[in-house]
Amino acid sequence: MNNPKFTTPSGDTAPRQVWQQTVDAVLAQTKSQAAGLNSADAAERLNTFGPNALPEKKGKPGWLRFLAHFNDVLIYVLLAAAALTALMGHWVDTLVILGVTVINALIGHIQESNAEKSLQGIRNMLSSDARVQRNGKHETIPTRDLVPGDIVILRAGDRVPADMRLIETHNLRVEEAILTGESTVVDKITDALEGDLPLGDRVNMVFSGTTVSAGGGIGVVTATGAETELGHINQMMAGIEKHRTPLLMQMDKLGKAIFVIILAMMVALFIFSLALRDIPMGELLLSLISLAVAAVPEGLPAIISIILSLGVQTMARKRAIIRKLPTVETLGAMTVVCSDKTGTLTMNEMTVKAIITADCCYRVEGDSYEPQGRIFLEGSDEPVQVQPGTVLETWLRTIDLCNDSQLTQDERGLWGITGGPTEGALKVLAAKAQLPAVEARLVAKIPFDSQYKYMSTLQHIDGEARVLITGAPDVIFAMCREQMSRHGAVPFEAQYWEEEMARFARQGLRMVAAACKPASLDATTLNHEDLQEGLIFLGIAGMMDPPRPEAIDAIHACQTAGIRVKMTV
């Protein structure tokens, strides 16, 4: 059921898109309020707009899917032969022919049923709840029950349940790769925007299916189900014309050719027998049926189904679900593969590979969020032991404490992060270094924002106050007059850092800088003016999203097979 356009209190259709309107205007347009809907309004809207779920095409019943496997020219010939032999009383021949056709249909039906069960299991896993403000209080409801006008509360780690206009944000950052393909998290705001903006630039909105990577916020639902941006993509996919696979087209051609040849031979034999031979009609018909059955490769459909089933099983071991058997052959007919980069060719786990300090550079082991890996001095095979009070230890402590992400491990032992991938990479590096424990307390913080491109915290560390900052190197450069070396604070050397950054950038690494300065224990606040003097530059982290090990072999295998691999951007 479609979501109709909301109207303003005057009854006129709102002329501006929701991202172009103020928070108050959006609440008025959706006929909602900060306290949320009441149960009666929510029930009425659910009845009007329908559940917050993508429409699913009604599946065919099992018996129809089974009969669909008999829809083949060669099978038609075999069924006709079975019918004629049955009429003539040759039951053994009838049973053999029918057995071949039924076995072929069973193989395909069982495989497709297993694939449907696997897909249904995945759909069930995706069901979730949403935290909403209803009846003036917080409630948790099934995502399906969300309606336009609902006030939804978002927290780090949540999957956004519907398209929403944000009305409140707290350092909210959202990963929108599922819609835009961009791995960089998006900082969200509540201000109205101008212009007819593309999806990725509507930073005061969040969209169904995306993930909250850090912070929190509150939004009012503007679209549900098929009316969401994800729903529009689903509709476009549903409208794609289905083409028969190369195998099915070849089988159709072969079947029609065999049918025409058999029919021509049967007609010729019938005329020849009547004209030149005195053969009884019953014996003639049996001969014609025998000719038809002998000419039809009745084992071919079953053999093809078995071969394709083996291919499906091989794909299943690679964790790929094939719904239709002929799809396996289509995969084998590919000449070009177009692939996204982030999360497909790469692990989507940003990892620090290099450290630059004023005295030297280091390389770092590890290609995932697992906090395992050693730090080596560049050009050396001896791992570095991080010593307290060194430049490296101070830098590592800074990126660890000036950080909003958290390192997590699930019940299966798999490591992950909450928060942005860049901050997560820094947190993992600090864990790899196994820094000695300190007593640290966060006093004040300036959250990261894409406008000023840094994050800063005021920390009390073992009884000392310190201002820490991480962010874009060019921004941090402009704030520093000194750099930390083994000899203490020395004048900042911009040329050295720019040359080292250029060297590592040629290796495909992204850079994040860190700096710090001492502060007063009496300080309780932190603002941007506090960062304009006194900062001492510490170093730079070079990081990358490492390629999946299996992707390298897969690309090589494709190229060996004559398949071109293209990376989409």
C-alpha positions in Angstrom: 0.0 0.0 0.0 1.4 3.3 -1.0 2.1 6.2 1.4 0.1 9.2 0.1 1.6 12.6 0.4 1.0 14.3 3.7 -0.7 17.7 3.7 -0.1 20.8 5.7 -2.7 21.9 8.3 -4.3 24.1 5.7 -4.9 21.0 3.5 -2.5 22.1 0.7 0.0 19.5 -0.5 3.4 20.5 0.9 5.4 22.1 -2.0 8.8 21.4 -0.5 10.6 18.1 0.1 11.0 17.0 3.7 14.8 17.7 3.7 14.1 21.3 2.6 11.8 21.9 5.6 12.4 22.9 9.2 11.8 20.3 11.9 8.6 22.1 13.0 7.3 22.1 9.4 8.0 18.4 9.0 6.2 17.6 12.2 3.3 19.6 11.0 3.3 18.0 7.6 3.4 14.5 9.1 0.7 15.5 11.7 3.0 14.4 14.4 4.7 15.8 17.5 7.8 15.3 19.6 5.8 13.2 22.1 4.9 10.8 19.3 1.7 9.4 18.1 -1.0 7.8 20.3 -2.1 4.2 19.8 -5.3 5.1 18.0 -3.5 7.3 15.4 -0.8 4.7 14.9 -3.4 1.9 14.4 -5.3 4.1 11.9 -2.2 4.9 9.9 -1.1 1.3 9.9 -4.5 0.4 8.4 -4.1 3.3 5.8 -0.4 2.9 4.8 0.1 -0.8 5.4 2.9 -2.6 7.2 6.5 -1.3 7.1 7.7 -4.1 4.9 8.8 -4.5 1.3 6.1 -6.2 -0.8 6.8 -9.8 -1.5 5.7 -11.5 -4.6 3.3 -14.3 -3.8 5.1 -17.5 -4.4 3.8 -20.4 -6.5 2.5 -23.4 -4.6 4.8 -26.4 -4.4 2.8 -28.5 -6.9 2.9 -25.7 -9.5 6.7 -25.3 -9.1 7.0 -29.1 -9.5 4.9 -29.1 -12.7 6.9 -26.3 -14.1 9.8 -28.7 -14.6 7.8 -30.5 -17.2 7.5 -27.4 -19.3 10.1 -28.5 -21.9 9.7 -29.6 -25.6 11.7 -32.8 -25.0 9.6 -33.6 -22.0 6.5 -33.1 -24.1 7.7 -35.7 -26.6 8.5 -38.2 -23.8 5.1 -37.6 -22.2 3.4 -38.1 -25.5 5.3 -41.3 -26.0 4.4 -42.5 -22.5 0.7 -41.8 -23.3 0.8 -43.8 -26.6 2.6 -46.8 -25.0 0.1 -46.8 -22.2 -2.8 -46.8 -24.7 -1.2 -49.8 -26.4 -0.7 -51.6 -23.1 3.1 -51.5 -23.0 3.3 -50.6 -19.3 7.0 -51.3 -18.8 7.9 -48.8 -21.5 5.4 -46.3 -20.0 6.8 -46.6 -16.5 10.4 -46.2 -17.7 9.6 -43.1 -19.7 7.6 -41.5 -16.9 10.3 -42.4 -14.4 12.9 -40.5 -16.3 10.7 -37.4 -16.5 9.6 -37.5 -12.9 13.2 -38.0 -11.6 14.3 -35.0 -13.7 11.5 -32.8 -12.2 12.2 -34.0 -8.6 15.9 -33.1 -8.8 15.1 -29.5 -9.9 12.2 -29.2 -7.5 14.1 -30.4 -4.4 17.0 -28.1 -5.1 14.8 -25.0 -5.6 12.8 -25.8 -2.5 16.1 -26.0 -0.4 17.1 -22.6 -1.8 13.8 -21.1 -0.9 14.1 -22.4 2.7 17.6 -20.9 3.0 16.3 -17.5 1.8 13.4 -17.6 4.1 15.7 -18.3 7.0 17.7 -15.2 6.1 14.5 -13.1 5.9 13.5 -14.3 9.4 17.0 -13.3 10.7 16.5 -9.7 9.4 13.3 -9.1 11.4 13.8 -6.6 14.2 12.2 -4.1 16.6 12.3 -0.3 16.7 12.3 2.0 19.7 9.6 4.7 19.3 8.0 7.5 21.3 4.3 6.7 21.5 1.6 7.8 24.0 4.3 10.1 25.5 6.6 7.3 26.5 9.3 5.0 25.0 8.0 1.8 23.5 9.6 -1.1 21.6 7.5 -2.3 18.6 8.1 -4.6 15.6 9.6 -2.7 12.7 6.6 -3.8 10.6 4.3 -1.7 12.7 6.1 1.6 12.1 3.9 4.2 10.4 4.6 7.7 8.9 4.7 10.2 11.7 6.2 7.8 14.3 9.0 9.3 16.4 11.9 6.8 16.3 14.9 6.7 18.7 18.2 5.7 17.1 21.3 4.5 18.8 24.8 3.3 17.7 24.5 -0.1 16.1 20.9 0.2 15.1 19.6 -0.6 11.6 17.4 2.3 10.4 13.9 0.8 10.1 12.3 3.4 7.8 13.1 6.7 5.9 13.1 9.5 8.5 13.7 13.2 8.7 16.0 13.9 11.7 14.6 16.2 14.4 17.4 15.7 16.9 21.0 14.4 16.6 23.8 13.7 19.1 27.0 13.2 17.0 25.0 10.9 14.8 27.0 9.2 12.1 25.4 6.7 9.6 26.9 4.2 7.2 24.9 4.4 3.9 27.0 2.1 1.7 23.9 -0.1 1.1 22.3 2.8 -0.8 25.2 5.0 -2.1 28.1 2.5 -2.2 30.2 5.0 -0.1 32.1 3.4 2.8 32.7 6.7 4.5 30.2 7.3 7.3 27.9 10.4 7.0 27.6 13.0 9.7 24.0 13.9 10.2 22.4 17.2 11.1 18.9 18.6 11.6 19.0 21.8 9.7 16.9 22.3 6.6 18.7 22.0 3.3 18.3 23.8 0.0 17.9 22.5 -3.5 16.9 19.2 -5.1 19.7 17.2 -3.6 20.8 13.6 -4.5 20.3 10.9 -1.9 23.8 11.0 -0.5 23.6 14.8 0.2 20.4 14.7 2.2 22.3 14.7 5.5 19.3 15.6 7.6 17.6 12.3 6.7 18.3 8.7 7.4 17.1 5.8 5.2 15.8 2.4 5.7 18.4 -0.3 5.7 21.4 1.9 6.6 23.3 1.5 9.9 24.0 3.9 12.8 27.7 3.7 13.3 28.1 6.2 16.1 26.1 8.7 18.2 22.3 8.8 18.4 19.3 10.7 17.3 15.6 11.0 16.9 13.7 11.1 13.6 10.1 11.3 12.4 9.1 8.6 9.9 8.4 10.0 6.5 8.1 6.9 4.4 7.6 3.2 5.1 7.6 -0.1 3.1 7.6 0.3 -0.6 7.7 4.1 -0.4 11.2 4.1 1.1 14.3 4.6 -1.0 15.1 1.0 -0.4 11.6 0.1 -1.6 12.1 2.1 -4.8 15.2 0.1 -5.5 13.2 -3.1 -4.8 10.5 -1.9 -7.3 13.0 -1.2 -10.0 14.5 -4.6 -9.5 11.1 -6.2 -9.7 10.5 -4.4 -13.0 13.5 -5.9 -14.7 12.5 -8.1 -17.6 13.4 -11.7 -17.0 15.5 -13.3 -19.8 15.9 -17.0 -20.4 19.3 -18.3 -19.6 21.7 -19.3 -22.5 21.3 -23.0 -21.5 17.5 -22.9 -21.6 17.6 -21.1 -25.0 19.9 -23.8 -26.4 17.7 -26.5 -24.9 14.7 -25.0 -26.6 16.4 -24.9 -29.9 17.6 -28.5 -29.5 14.2 -29.7 -28.4 12.4 -28.0 -31.3 15.0 -29.3 -33.8 14.6 -32.9 -32.5 10.8 -32.6 -32.4 10.7 -31.5 -36.1 13.2 -34.2 -37.2 11.2 -36.9 -35.3 7.9 -35.7 -36.6 9.3 -35.7 -40.2 10.8 -39.2 -39.8 7.5 -40.5 -38.3 5.5 -39.0 -41.2 7.9 -40.4 -43.8 7.9 -43.8 -42.1 4.2 -43.9 -41.8 3.7 -43.0 -45.5 6.4 -45.4 -46.6 4.9 -48.3 -44.5 1.4 -47.7 -45.8 2.4 -47.4 -49.4 5.1 -50.1 -49.7 4.6 -52.4 -46.8 1.6 -54.3 -45.6 2.2 -53.7 -41.8 -0.7 -54.0 -39.3 -1.7 -50.6 -37.9 -0.9 -51.6 -34.3 2.6 -52.8 -35.2 3.2 -49.7 -37.2 2.2 -47.4 -34.4 4.4 -49.2 -32.0 7.3 -48.9 -34.4 6.7 -45.2 -34.7 6.6 -44.8 -30.9 9.8 -46.7 -30.6 11.4 -44.5 -33.2 10.3 -41.4 -31.3 11.4 -42.7 -27.9 14.7 -43.9 -29.3 15.4 -40.5 -31.0 14.6 -38.5 -27.9 17.6 -38.1 -25.6 15.5 -38.9 -22.6 18.5 -39.0 -20.3 19.6 -35.5 -21.3 17.2 -33.5 -19.0 18.1 -35.7 -16.0 21.8 -35.5 -16.7 21.7 -31.7 -17.1 19.7 -31.4 -13.8 22.3 -33.6 -12.0 25.2 -31.6 -13.4 23.6 -28.3 -12.4 22.7 -29.6 -9.0 26.4 -30.4 -8.4 27.2 -26.8 -9.4 24.5 -25.5 -7.0 26.1 -27.6 -4.2 29.5 -26.2 -5.0 28.1 -22.6 -4.8 26.4 -23.5 -1.5 29.8 -24.4 0.0 30.9 -21.0 -1.1 27.9 -19.5 0.8 26.0 -18.5 -2.3 22.4 -19.5 -2.7 21.2 -20.4 -6.2 17.4 -20.4 -6.5 17.1 -21.7 -10.1 19.2 -24.5 -11.5 19.8 -22.9 -14.9 21.4 -19.9 -13.2 24.5 -22.0 -12.6 25.0 -22.2 -16.3 24.4 -18.5 -16.7 27.3 -17.8 -14.3 29.5 -20.0 -16.5 28.6 -17.9 -19.5 29.7 -14.6 -18.0 32.4 -12.6 -19.9 32.4 -9.5 -17.6 32.0 -9.2 -13.8 31.2 -5.8 -12.3 31.9 -5.6 -8.6 31.7 -3.0 -5.9 34.9 -2.4 -4.0 34.0 -1.8 -0.3 33.0 -5.0 1.5 33.2 -7.1 -1.7 36.7 -6.9 -3.0 37.8 -5.5 0.4 37.1 -6.6 3.9 35.3 -3.3 4.9 37.6 -3.3 8.0 39.8 -0.3 7.9 43.2 -1.3 9.2 46.3 0.8 10.2 49.3 -0.4 8.1 51.9 2.4 8.9 52.8 4.9 11.6 54.8 8.1 11.0 56.5 9.9 13.8 59.1 12.7 13.8 61.9 10.2 14.4 61.0 7.2 12.3 58.3 5.2 10.6 56.7 1.8 11.6 54.8 -0.9 9.8 51.9 -2.8 11.4 50.8 -6.4 11.0 47.2 -7.5 10.7 44.4 -7.1 8.1 41.2 -7.1 10.2 39.6 -5.8 13.4 41.1 -8.7 15.4 43.6 -7.0 17.8 46.5 -9.4 16.7 49.6 -8.1 15.1 53.0 -6.6 15.9 54.5 -3.2 15.2 57.9 -3.1 13.4 60.4 -0.4 12.9 60.5 0.3 9.1 63.3 -1.9 7.6 63.6 -4.1 10.7 62.2 -7.6 11.4 62.3 -7.1 15.2 59.0 -6.2 16.8 58.9 -3.0 18.8 58.1 -3.0 22.5 56.2 0.1 23.3 57.9 1.9 26.2 56.1 4.3 28.5 57.0 8.0 27.9 58.1 7.5 24.3 56.7 9.4 21.3 55.1 6.1 20.1 53.4 5.4 23.4 52.1 9.0 23.7 50.7 8.8 20.1 49.1 5.4 20.7 47.6 6.7 24.0 46.2 9.7 22.1 44.4 7.7 19.4 43.1 5.3 21.9 41.5 7.9 24.3 40.5 10.5 21.6 38.1 7.9 20.1 34.4 7.2 20.2 34.5 3.7 18.9 34.6 0.4 20.8 36.2 -2.9 20.1 33.8 -5.8 20.4 33.8 -9.6 20.2 30.7 -11.6 19.7 29.7 -15.0 21.0 31.4 -16.7 18.0 34.7 -15.0 18.8 34.5 -12.6 15.8 35.9 -9.1 16.4 34.1 -6.0 15.3 33.7 -2.3 16.2 31.0 0.1 17.1 31.5 3.6 15.6 33.2 4.8 12.4 35.7 2.6 10.5 38.5 5.1 10.8 38.2 5.5 14.6 37.8 1.7 14.8 41.1 1.2 13.0 42.8 3.4 15.5 41.2 1.6 18.5 42.3 -1.8 17.1 45.9 -0.5 16.7 46.0 0.7 20.3 44.8 -2.8 21.4 47.5 -4.4 19.3 50.1 -2.3 21.1 49.0 -3.7 24.5 49.5 -0.4 26.3 49.9 -0.5 30.0 46.8 0.4 31.9 46.3 3.9 33.1 43.7 5.8 35.0 41.9 8.0 32.5 38.8 10.1 32.8 37.0 12.0 30.1 36.3 15.5 31.2 35.1 17.2 28.0 34.8 16.5 24.3 34.5 18.1 20.9 32.8 15.5 18.7 34.1 14.9 15.2 32.4 17.0 12.5 33.0 16.9 8.8 33.0 20.8 8.8 36.1 21.1 11.0 37.5 17.6 10.4 38.8 16.7 13.8 37.8 15.3 17.2 39.2 16.5 20.6 39.0 15.4 24.2 40.1 16.8 27.5 41.4 13.8 29.6 42.7 13.3 33.1 45.4 10.7 32.7 47.2 9.4 35.9 46.6 12.7 37.6 47.7 14.9 34.6 45.3 16.9 32.4 45.9 16.6 28.7 44.1 17.8 25.5 44.1 15.2 22.8 43.1 15.7 19.1 42.9 13.5 16.0 41.7 14.4 12.5 42.7 15.4 9.0 46.5 16.0 8.8 46.2 19.3 6.9 43.9 20.7 9.6 46.1 19.5 12.5 49.2 20.8 10.7 47.7 24.3 10.8 47.2 24.1 14.6 50.8 23.0 15.5 54.0 24.9 15.9 55.9 22.1 17.5 56.4 18.3 17.0 57.3 15.7 19.5 60.6 13.8 19.0 62.9 11.7 21.1 64.5 14.9 22.2 61.3 16.5 23.3 59.3 19.2 21.6 61.1 20.7 18.6 59.9 23.1 15.8 57.4 21.7 13.4 58.9 20.5 10.1 56.0 20.6 7.5 58.2 19.4 4.6 59.1 16.2 6.4 55.5 15.3 7.1 54.3 16.2 3.6 57.1 14.0 2.0 56.3 11.0 4.3 52.6 11.4 3.7 53.1 11.5 -0.1 55.3 8.3 0.1 52.6 6.4 2.0 49.8 7.8 -0.1 51.4 6.2 -3.2 50.8 2.9 -1.4 47.0 3.7 -1.2 47.0 4.6 2.5 44.6 7.2 4.1 46.1 9.5 6.7 44.9 10.4 10.2 47.0 12.8 12.4 47.2 13.2 16.2 48.5 15.9 18.5 48.2 16.8 22.2 49.1 19.5 24.7 49.1 19.7 28.5 46.1 21.3 30.2 45.1 22.5 33.7 43.5 20.1 36.1 41.0 22.9 36.9 39.7 22.9 33.3 36.2 21.5 32.9 35.3 22.6 29.4 36.8 22.3 25.9 36.1 24.5 22.9 37.6 25.2 19.5 39.6 28.2 20.8 41.5 26.0 23.2 43.0 24.2 20.2 44.4 27.2 18.4 47.8 27.3 20.3 50.1 25.0 22.3 49.4 21.7 20.4 52.4 19.4 19.8 52.2 17.2 16.7 52.7 13.5 17.5 52.4 11.5 14.3 50.2 10.1 11.5 48.5 6.8 11.0 48.4 5.4 7.4 45.4 3.0 7.0 43.6 1.1 4.3 40.7 -1.2 3.7 42.6 -4.4 3.0 41.6 -6.6 0.1 39.9 -9.9 0.9 42.5 -12.7 0.4 39.9 -14.8 -1.5 39.2 -11.8 -3.8 42.7 -11.8 -5.2 42.5 -15.5 -6.1 39.0 -15.0 -7.5 40.1 -12.2 -9.8 43.0 -14.2 -11.0 40.8 -17.2 -11.7 38.4 -14.9 -13.6 41.1 -13.5 -15.7 42.5 -17.0 -16.4 39.1 -18.0 -17.6 38.9 -15.0 -19.9 36.4 -13.1 -17.7 37.1 -9.4 -17.3 36.6 -7.9 -13.8 35.4 -4.3 -13.5 35.2 -2.3 -10.3 32.2 0.0 -10.1 32.5 3.4 -8.5 
